[in-house]
Amino acid sequence: MNQTQQTGPAPAARADREPPGRPAAGAVTAWVVAFLAEILDVPATDVDPATPLDELGVDSATTLVLCAGLAAEFGVPVRPRDVLDHFTADALGRHLAAPLPAGV
C-alpha cells in the first residue's frame, strides 16, 4: 500500500462510535465481570455488575491487577483511585467510557 492510500474506515463511519480512546461502557463492564468470575471460579452470569467490588472479594492487590488488565485490554490508563471511586463493574464501565474533560 502506498502512502497516499488511507487505512481504516472513513471519518463519517466513525461518528457513531465511542469517543476516540474511550472504550464502550458495556465492554468494560463485561471485561470486569469476566475477570471477577475467573478469580472467583464461577460463571460470569453469577457475578452481578451492580454488586460492590469489595463484596466480591476485590482487595488492594486485586485492584492493582484489575487496573493493569483494564489498561492492557482497552488502552486507557486506569488508576486504583478510579476503581475505589467507581466501585462496581457497572460504575467503572461508565467512568472509563465517559468523555475526558476538555484539555485532558
Residue pairs with C-beta under 8 A, 6 or more apart in sequence:
1 7
18 24
18 97
19 99
19 100
21 75
21 76
21 100
22 76
22 96
22 97
22 98
22 99
22 100
23 74
23 75
23 76
23 96
23 97
24 97
25 93
25 94
25 96
25 97
26 93
27 74
27 93
28 70
28 74
28 89
28 92
28 93
28 96
28 97
29 49
29 89
29 90
29 92
29 93
30 44
31 69
31 70
31 73
31 74
32 49
32 66
32 70
32 89
32 92
32 93
33 44
33 47
33 49
33 89
34 44
35 66
35 69
36 47
36 53
36 56
36 57
36 58
36 89
37 43
37 44
37 46
37 47
39 57
39 62
40 46
40 47
40 56
40 57
47 56
47 89
49 88
49 89
49 90
49 93
50 88
50 89
50 90
51 88
51 89
52 87
52 88
53 63
53 83
53 87
53 88
53 89
54 87
58 66
58 83
60 80
63 80
63 83
63 84
64 80
66 78
66 83
67 78
67 79
67 80
67 82
67 83
70 76
70 78
70 96
71 77
71 78
74 96
76 96
78 96
82 92
82 95
82 96
83 92
85 95
86 92
86 94
86 95
